[in-house]
Amino acid sequence: MPADDAEKKPKSVVDVGCGIGGSSRYLANKYGAQCYGITLSPVQAERGNALAAEQGLSDKVRITTVYSVLKKILLFIRIGI
């Protein structure tokens, strides 16, 4: 069981298709993992971040939209060329 062995505990998680981040919040709470959720909906990202804050997990859980991630990737590519 990962909870029993510190080496097997997840330290960081990327949760693609996270919705409002239920799995991310669970993993952050149970294992102390740093969780990054990616969703299509800005409404879901906002709600997920609000729920994380309500649960005291805003330092461990960050939910963003795929569009935000793609903007950063495209900016990185433009700068790199």
C-alpha positions as CSV (number, residue, x, y, z in Angstrom):
1,M,0.0,0.0,0.0
2,P,1.6,3.4,-1.0
3,A,0.4,5.0,2.2
4,D,2.6,2.7,4.2
5,D,5.8,3.2,2.2
6,A,7.1,6.8,1.8
7,E,9.1,5.8,-1.3
8,K,5.9,4.6,-3.0
9,K,3.8,7.7,-2.2
10,P,3.0,9.8,-5.2
11,K,4.8,13.1,-4.9
12,S,3.3,14.8,-8.0
13,V,0.3,14.0,-10.1
14,V,-1.0,15.4,-13.4
15,D,-4.7,14.7,-13.6
16,V,-5.9,15.1,-17.2
17,G,-9.6,15.4,-17.6
18,C,-10.0,16.2,-13.9
19,G,-13.3,18.0,-14.0
20,I,-13.6,19.7,-10.6
21,G,-10.5,17.9,-9.3
22,G,-12.0,15.3,-7.0
23,S,-9.2,12.8,-7.6
24,S,-6.5,15.5,-7.3
25,R,-7.9,16.7,-4.0
26,Y,-8.2,13.1,-2.7
27,L,-4.5,12.4,-3.6
28,A,-3.3,15.7,-2.2
29,N,-5.1,15.1,1.1
30,K,-4.2,11.4,1.5
31,Y,-0.6,11.4,0.3
32,G,0.4,15.1,0.4
33,A,1.0,15.0,-3.4
34,Q,1.4,18.1,-5.5
35,C,-1.5,17.8,-8.0
36,Y,-2.0,19.6,-11.2
37,G,-5.4,19.1,-12.8
38,I,-6.3,19.9,-16.4
39,T,-9.9,20.3,-17.6
40,L,-11.7,21.7,-20.6
41,S,-14.1,23.9,-18.7
42,P,-13.1,27.2,-17.1
43,V,-16.1,26.8,-14.8
44,Q,-14.9,23.4,-13.6
45,A,-11.4,24.8,-13.0
46,E,-12.7,27.7,-11.0
47,R,-15.0,25.4,-8.9
48,G,-12.2,22.9,-8.4
49,N,-9.8,25.5,-7.1
50,A,-12.5,26.9,-4.8
51,L,-13.1,23.4,-3.4
52,A,-9.4,22.9,-2.9
53,A,-9.2,26.2,-1.0
54,E,-12.2,25.3,1.1
55,Q,-10.4,22.0,2.1
56,G,-7.1,23.8,2.8
57,L,-5.4,22.2,-0.2
58,S,-4.8,25.3,-2.4
59,D,-1.0,24.9,-1.8
60,K,-1.2,21.3,-3.1
61,V,-3.9,21.4,-5.8
62,R,-4.0,23.6,-8.9
63,I,-6.6,23.2,-11.6
64,T,-6.3,24.9,-15.0
65,T,-7.8,24.6,-18.4
66,V,-6.2,22.8,-21.3
67,Y,-6.4,26.1,-23.2
68,S,-4.2,27.8,-20.6
69,V,-1.7,24.9,-20.8
70,L,-1.7,25.1,-24.6
71,K,-1.0,28.9,-24.5
72,K,2.1,28.3,-22.4
73,I,3.3,25.6,-24.7
74,L,2.8,27.7,-27.8
75,L,4.5,30.7,-26.1
76,F,7.5,28.4,-25.2
77,I,7.7,27.2,-28.8
78,R,7.6,30.8,-30.1
79,I,10.4,31.9,-27.7
80,G,12.4,28.8,-28.5
81,I,12.4,29.3,-32.2
